[in-house]
Amino acid sequence: MPIFGSARLRKFLIVRFGWTMLLFLIAVLPAASQAQHTKATASEPTPEPAIPAILAAFDKYEVVAMPEGHGMKDVDDFILALIRDPSFPNKVNDIEVECGNSLYQPVLDRYIAGMDVSFTEVRKVWRNTTQSMCGQSGFFEQFFPLVRAINQKLPTTKRLRVLAGDLPIDWEKVKTSEEARKFLDRGPSIVSVMEKEVLSRHRKALMLFGTFHLMHGTDSDVSTYEKDYPHLTFVISDLGIYDTNRQLASISPFALWPYPSLALTKGTWLGALSLSDISPPPFNIDIDNDDCKVQITFPPKQQKPIEAFVDAFLYLGPQEFRLKEPMPADIALDADYMAELLRRESLIDFPGESSISQKEFSDEIVQQAQNPILEGAPKLPDARDIEQECLDNKKRGSPQ
């Protein structure tokens, strides 16, 4: 979910030094017809009850990696149900989260262990990450207290630990764009935590990150540590935008599936899909070039059947009825924190763009609340408009 809603969909995200920009937007994809095509050449996937299947995966793997909400309420609710299952603490030692600032790991450890740590203090863990969406998430306001409450009912040897995977950024000391952009590459921190706290110690962990952090055989964080720790991680993906723009008269390929359910990808028509079927390809712009040309494609490593990247898909019900995660009132009404989020965003703005005002931000929160249904697959904007925006920024004398 974009951190400032639909009006921010065309916001460039600076992901590396050298000003290589990626804009992830949604493409319209013929989900039902693609399913029919792949069904002709591969077997039918077998859906199984999701929670028992995930817990069983820990018998074979040391790590189960799956997406956390990113604004998707159905995924959020499933994770909360998973960790509440009575068998979960018998299978899992650690949970590593994307929305956790590792600077505050000692605070988080004390809180999760049930010690006297105030909610105001511990919320710095997810409010002060490099990702603004974390601090706007009601899911994490529930997730951390829930794990703490579960631990209080468990013997010491069974208690869960939550690991903060994000970089140790101290926002009070970050005053310039140059300082902020030093924290754009989160991969080394994510990998380091997994290797040091989980893999080298042969502990069992649930990883909760965006799917592209998790995929096998790419440049993902899981792929990075798999060079030294291969065949230990079971990767689950949600269905993304697949089957969201089906024609009214067509039948969903999941029409008879129970939910929540989990289905393996290997050898099935689901596994034969491409990444473009579940996720939009990135807009790649290298603004060091004078023409600002846009390329819309996945990198060569990601142009394979999806079974090369993902071991299973999680199905949570009809794709067209997915719900957005609402922003809690205690966050939306916290004027000081909202202003701080806007300050942080301004530090990594694409040079030459004007920052959103606090009133515009508040208006967007209200607009999003008026429609709780998660968007399907809206049409892409014209790539020429994005090229022109890049050129206009250059004309205004943006730094290179």
C-alpha positions as CSV (number, residue, x, y, z in Angstrom):
1,M,0.0,0.0,0.0
2,P,1.4,3.4,-0.9
3,I,2.1,5.4,2.2
4,F,0.1,8.4,1.1
5,G,-2.7,6.6,-0.9
6,S,-3.6,7.0,-4.6
7,A,-2.4,10.5,-4.9
8,R,1.1,9.3,-4.2
9,L,1.1,6.4,-6.7
10,R,3.4,8.2,-9.0
11,K,5.9,9.0,-6.3
12,F,9.4,7.8,-7.2
13,L,11.2,5.6,-4.7
14,I,15.0,6.0,-4.6
15,V,16.3,2.6,-3.9
16,R,20.0,2.8,-4.6
17,F,22.8,5.3,-4.9
18,G,23.3,6.6,-8.5
19,W,19.6,7.7,-8.8
20,T,18.2,4.5,-10.2
21,M,14.5,4.9,-9.6
22,L,11.8,2.2,-9.3
23,L,8.1,2.9,-9.4
24,F,5.9,-0.1,-8.7
25,L,2.5,0.3,-10.2
26,I,-0.3,-2.1,-11.2
27,A,-0.9,-3.6,-14.6
28,V,-4.2,-5.0,-15.9
29,L,-3.8,-8.8,-16.3
30,P,-6.2,-11.4,-17.8
31,A,-6.1,-13.6,-14.7
32,A,-8.9,-16.1,-15.7
33,S,-7.6,-16.6,-19.3
34,Q,-4.0,-17.1,-18.0
35,A,-5.2,-19.7,-15.6
36,Q,-7.0,-21.6,-18.4
37,H,-3.8,-21.5,-20.5
38,T,-1.5,-22.8,-17.8
39,K,-4.0,-25.5,-16.6
40,A,-3.6,-27.1,-20.1
41,T,0.1,-27.7,-19.4
42,A,0.4,-28.3,-15.7
43,S,-1.4,-30.1,-12.9
44,E,-4.1,-28.7,-10.6
45,P,-2.8,-27.3,-7.3
46,T,-4.1,-29.0,-4.1
47,P,-5.3,-26.5,-1.4
48,E,-4.8,-27.6,2.2
49,P,-5.9,-25.9,5.4
50,A,-3.4,-23.1,5.7
51,I,-2.5,-23.0,9.4
52,P,-1.9,-26.7,9.8
53,A,0.1,-26.7,6.5
54,I,2.3,-23.8,7.6
55,L,3.0,-25.4,11.0
56,A,3.8,-28.7,9.3
57,A,6.3,-26.9,7.1
58,F,8.4,-26.2,10.2
59,D,9.0,-29.9,10.6
60,K,11.0,-29.8,7.3
61,Y,12.3,-26.2,7.2
62,E,14.0,-23.9,9.7
63,V,12.4,-20.8,8.3
64,V,8.9,-20.1,6.9
65,A,8.9,-16.8,5.1
66,M,5.6,-15.1,4.2
67,P,4.3,-11.6,3.4
68,E,3.0,-9.4,6.2
69,G,0.1,-7.1,5.6
70,H,1.5,-4.1,3.7
71,G,-2.0,-2.6,4.1
72,M,-3.9,-5.9,3.3
73,K,-6.2,-6.6,6.2
74,D,-6.9,-10.2,5.2
75,V,-3.2,-11.1,5.4
76,D,-2.9,-9.3,8.7
77,D,-5.8,-11.2,10.2
78,F,-4.4,-14.5,9.0
79,I,-1.0,-13.9,10.7
80,L,-2.7,-13.0,14.0
81,A,-4.7,-16.2,13.8
82,L,-1.5,-18.2,12.9
83,I,0.5,-17.0,15.9
84,R,-2.5,-17.5,18.2
85,D,-2.7,-21.2,17.3
86,P,-1.8,-23.3,20.4
87,S,0.8,-25.3,18.4
88,F,2.7,-22.2,17.1
89,P,5.1,-21.9,20.1
90,N,5.9,-25.6,19.8
91,K,7.1,-25.1,16.3
92,V,8.7,-21.6,16.3
93,N,11.3,-19.8,18.3
94,D,11.6,-16.4,16.6
95,I,9.6,-14.0,14.4
96,E,11.7,-11.6,12.3
97,V,9.7,-8.6,11.1
98,E,10.3,-6.0,8.4
99,C,8.6,-3.3,10.5
100,G,11.1,-3.3,13.4
101,N,14.0,-0.9,13.9
102,S,16.9,-2.9,15.2
103,L,18.2,0.1,17.1
104,Y,15.5,-0.7,19.7
105,Q,16.0,-4.5,19.9
106,P,16.9,-4.4,23.6
107,V,13.6,-2.5,24.3
108,L,11.7,-5.0,22.2
109,D,13.2,-7.9,23.9
110,R,12.2,-6.6,27.3
111,Y,8.7,-5.8,26.2
112,I,8.1,-9.2,24.5
113,A,9.5,-10.9,27.6
114,G,6.7,-9.3,29.6
115,M,8.9,-6.8,31.5
116,D,7.8,-3.3,32.5
117,V,8.0,-1.4,29.2
118,S,5.4,1.1,28.3
119,F,3.5,0.9,24.9
120,T,4.7,4.5,24.2
121,E,8.3,3.3,24.5
122,V,8.0,0.1,22.5
123,R,6.1,1.6,19.6
124,K,9.3,3.3,18.6
125,V,10.2,-0.1,17.3
126,W,7.7,0.1,14.4
127,R,7.0,3.8,14.3
128,N,10.7,4.7,13.7
129,T,11.7,2.4,10.9
130,T,12.9,3.4,7.4
131,Q,9.4,2.6,6.1
132,S,6.7,5.1,6.8
133,M,4.0,2.4,6.2
134,C,5.1,0.6,9.3
135,G,4.3,3.5,11.6
136,Q,0.8,3.8,10.0
137,S,-0.1,0.2,10.5
138,G,-2.7,-1.0,13.0
139,F,-1.5,-4.5,12.4
140,F,1.8,-3.9,14.3
141,E,0.0,-2.1,17.1
142,Q,-1.8,-5.5,17.6
143,F,1.0,-7.9,16.7
144,F,3.6,-6.9,19.3
145,P,1.2,-6.8,22.3
146,L,-0.3,-10.1,21.1
147,V,3.1,-11.9,21.1
148,R,3.8,-10.4,24.6
149,A,0.5,-11.7,25.8
150,I,1.1,-15.2,24.4
151,N,4.5,-15.3,26.1
152,Q,3.0,-14.6,29.4
153,K,1.1,-17.9,29.2
154,L,4.1,-19.9,28.2
155,P,7.0,-21.5,30.1
156,T,10.3,-19.6,29.7
157,T,11.7,-22.3,27.4
158,K,8.8,-21.9,24.9
159,R,8.7,-18.1,24.8
160,L,8.8,-16.4,21.4
161,R,11.4,-13.8,20.5
162,V,10.6,-11.0,17.9
163,L,13.6,-9.8,15.9
164,A,13.7,-6.4,14.3
165,G,15.1,-6.7,10.8
166,D,15.2,-3.0,9.7
167,L,18.3,-0.8,9.9
168,P,19.2,0.9,13.2
169,I,18.2,4.4,12.1
170,D,18.0,7.2,14.7
171,W,15.6,9.7,13.1
172,E,16.3,12.3,15.6
173,K,19.9,12.5,14.2
174,V,18.9,12.4,10.5
175,K,18.6,16.0,9.2
176,T,19.5,15.8,5.6
177,S,18.7,13.9,2.4
178,E,22.2,12.6,2.2
179,E,21.9,11.1,5.8
180,A,18.5,9.6,5.1
181,R,19.6,7.9,1.8
182,K,22.3,6.0,3.6
183,F,19.5,3.9,5.0
184,L,17.9,2.9,1.7
185,D,19.6,-0.5,1.4
186,R,17.9,-2.6,4.1
187,G,19.1,-6.0,2.8
188,P,22.3,-6.3,4.8
189,S,20.5,-5.7,8.1
190,I,17.7,-8.2,7.3
191,V,20.3,-10.9,6.3
192,S,22.6,-10.2,9.2
193,V,19.8,-10.7,11.8
194,M,18.7,-13.9,10.2
195,E,22.2,-15.4,10.0
196,K,23.3,-14.3,13.5
197,E,20.1,-14.9,15.5
198,V,18.4,-17.7,13.7
199,L,20.3,-19.7,11.1
200,S,23.7,-20.0,12.8
201,R,21.9,-21.1,16.0
202,H,19.5,-23.6,14.2
203,R,16.5,-21.9,15.6
204,K,13.0,-22.0,13.9
205,A,11.7,-18.6,12.6
206,L,8.8,-17.1,10.9
207,M,9.8,-14.2,8.6
208,L,7.3,-11.5,7.9
209,F,8.4,-9.3,5.0
210,G,7.2,-8.1,1.6
211,T,7.3,-10.9,-0.9
212,F,10.2,-9.5,-2.9
213,H,12.4,-9.7,0.1
214,L,11.7,-13.5,0.3
215,M,11.9,-15.1,-3.1
216,H,14.4,-17.8,-4.0
217,G,16.8,-17.4,-6.9
218,T,16.8,-13.6,-7.1
219,D,18.6,-10.8,-5.4
220,S,16.3,-11.0,-2.4
221,D,17.4,-11.1,1.2
222,V,16.4,-14.8,1.5
223,S,18.4,-15.6,-1.7
224,T,21.4,-13.8,-0.2
225,Y,21.6,-15.9,3.0
226,E,20.7,-19.0,1.0
227,K,24.2,-18.9,-0.5
228,D,25.4,-20.1,2.9
229,Y,22.2,-21.6,4.3
230,P,20.5,-23.4,1.3
231,H,17.3,-25.4,1.4
232,L,16.2,-24.2,4.8
233,T,13.5,-21.7,3.9
234,F,9.9,-22.3,2.8
235,V,8.6,-19.3,0.9
236,I,4.9,-18.4,0.8
237,S,3.4,-15.6,-1.3
238,D,-0.1,-14.1,-1.4
239,L,-1.8,-14.0,-4.8
240,G,-1.1,-10.3,-5.3
241,I,-3.2,-8.9,-8.1
242,Y,-4.0,-12.2,-9.7
243,D,-7.7,-12.8,-10.4
244,T,-8.6,-9.3,-9.3
245,N,-9.9,-8.0,-12.7
246,R,-11.8,-11.0,-13.9
247,Q,-14.7,-10.5,-16.3
248,L,-18.1,-10.7,-14.6
249,A,-19.2,-13.8,-16.4
250,S,-16.0,-15.7,-15.9
251,I,-15.4,-18.2,-13.1
252,S,-12.6,-17.8,-10.7
253,P,-10.0,-20.6,-10.8
254,F,-10.4,-20.6,-7.0
255,A,-14.2,-20.9,-6.9
256,L,-14.2,-24.2,-5.1
257,W,-11.2,-23.6,-2.8
258,P,-11.8,-23.4,0.9
259,Y,-10.1,-20.5,2.7
260,P,-7.7,-19.9,4.2
261,S,-5.8,-22.5,2.3
262,L,-2.2,-23.1,1.1
263,A,-1.2,-24.7,-2.2
264,L,2.2,-25.8,-3.3
265,T,3.5,-24.3,-6.6
266,K,5.8,-27.1,-7.9
267,G,4.5,-28.7,-11.1
268,T,1.1,-26.8,-11.0
269,W,-0.5,-24.2,-13.2
270,L,0.0,-21.8,-10.3
271,G,3.7,-22.5,-10.3
272,A,3.8,-22.0,-14.1
273,L,2.6,-18.4,-13.8
274,S,5.0,-15.5,-14.2
275,L,5.7,-12.8,-11.6
276,S,3.8,-10.4,-13.9
277,D,0.7,-12.4,-13.2
278,I,0.8,-11.5,-9.5
279,S,2.8,-8.3,-9.3
280,P,3.4,-5.3,-11.6
281,P,6.8,-5.0,-13.2
282,P,8.8,-2.0,-12.1
283,F,9.3,1.2,-14.0
284,N,13.1,1.5,-14.3
285,I,14.4,5.0,-14.9
286,D,18.1,6.0,-14.8
287,I,17.9,9.8,-14.6
288,D,21.7,10.0,-15.3
289,N,20.7,9.5,-18.9
290,D,19.5,12.7,-20.7
291,D,16.3,11.1,-22.2
292,C,14.8,9.7,-19.0
293,K,13.6,6.6,-20.9
294,V,11.4,4.2,-19.0
295,Q,11.7,0.4,-19.1
296,I,8.9,-1.7,-17.8
297,T,10.2,-5.2,-17.0
298,F,11.4,-7.5,-14.4
299,P,15.1,-8.2,-14.2
300,P,16.3,-11.3,-16.2
301,K,16.7,-13.3,-13.0
302,Q,13.0,-12.9,-12.3
303,Q,11.7,-13.9,-15.8
304,K,11.1,-17.5,-14.9
305,P,8.0,-19.5,-13.8
306,I,7.0,-18.5,-10.3
307,E,7.7,-21.9,-8.9
308,A,11.4,-21.0,-9.1
309,F,10.8,-18.2,-6.5
310,V,7.9,-19.3,-4.4
311,D,7.1,-22.6,-2.8
312,A,3.4,-22.1,-2.0
313,F,0.5,-19.6,-2.4
314,L,-1.8,-18.5,0.4
315,Y,-5.4,-18.1,-0.6
316,L,-7.6,-16.0,1.7
317,G,-10.9,-15.8,-0.2
318,P,-12.2,-14.0,-3.3
319,Q,-9.7,-11.6,-4.6
320,E,-12.2,-9.0,-5.4
321,F,-13.4,-8.8,-1.8
322,R,-10.0,-8.1,-0.1
323,L,-10.0,-5.4,2.6
324,K,-7.7,-2.6,3.3
325,E,-6.1,-2.3,6.7
326,P,-7.6,0.9,8.3
327,M,-5.3,3.4,9.9
328,P,-6.0,3.5,13.7
329,A,-7.3,6.8,15.1
330,D,-4.5,7.1,17.6
331,I,-2.0,7.3,14.7
332,A,-4.1,9.5,12.3
333,L,-4.8,12.0,15.1
334,D,-1.2,12.2,16.3
335,A,-0.4,15.5,14.7
336,D,3.2,15.5,15.9
337,Y,3.9,12.0,14.5
338,M,2.2,12.8,11.2
339,A,4.4,15.9,10.8
340,E,7.4,13.8,11.5
341,L,6.5,11.2,8.9
342,L,6.1,14.0,6.4
343,R,9.6,15.3,7.4
344,R,11.1,11.9,6.8
345,E,9.4,11.5,3.4
346,S,10.7,14.9,2.3
347,L,14.2,13.8,3.0
348,I,13.9,11.0,0.3
349,D,11.7,12.9,-2.2
350,F,12.7,12.8,-5.8
351,P,14.7,16.0,-6.3
352,G,12.5,18.8,-7.6
353,E,9.2,17.4,-6.4
354,S,7.1,19.3,-3.9
355,S,6.3,17.5,-0.6
356,I,2.7,16.8,0.4
357,S,1.2,19.1,3.0
358,Q,-0.2,17.9,6.3
359,K,-3.7,18.9,5.2
360,E,-3.3,16.9,1.9
361,F,-2.1,14.0,4.0
362,S,-5.1,14.2,6.3
363,D,-7.5,14.4,3.4
364,E,-6.0,11.3,1.8
365,I,-6.5,9.4,5.1
366,V,-10.2,10.3,5.1
367,Q,-10.6,9.4,1.4
368,Q,-9.0,6.0,1.9
369,A,-11.3,5.3,4.9
370,Q,-14.3,5.9,2.7
371,N,-13.6,2.7,0.6
372,P,-12.4,-0.3,2.7
373,I,-12.1,-2.6,-0.4
374,L,-8.6,-3.1,-1.6
375,E,-8.0,-2.0,-5.2
376,G,-7.7,-4.6,-7.9
377,A,-5.6,-3.8,-10.9
378,P,-6.0,-0.3,-12.1
379,K,-4.5,0.8,-15.5
380,L,-1.0,2.0,-15.7
381,P,-0.4,5.7,-16.3
382,D,1.2,6.5,-19.6
383,A,5.0,5.9,-19.4
384,R,5.5,9.1,-21.4
385,D,4.1,11.1,-18.5
386,I,6.7,9.7,-16.2
387,E,9.5,10.4,-18.7
388,Q,8.2,14.0,-19.0
389,E,8.1,14.4,-15.2
390,C,11.7,13.3,-15.1
391,L,12.7,15.7,-17.8
392,D,10.9,18.6,-16.2
393,N,12.8,17.9,-12.9
394,K,16.1,18.0,-14.8
395,K,15.1,21.4,-16.4
396,R,14.4,22.8,-12.9
397,G,18.0,22.0,-12.0
398,S,17.6,19.0,-9.8
399,P,20.9,17.7,-8.5
400,Q,22.3,14.6,-10.1
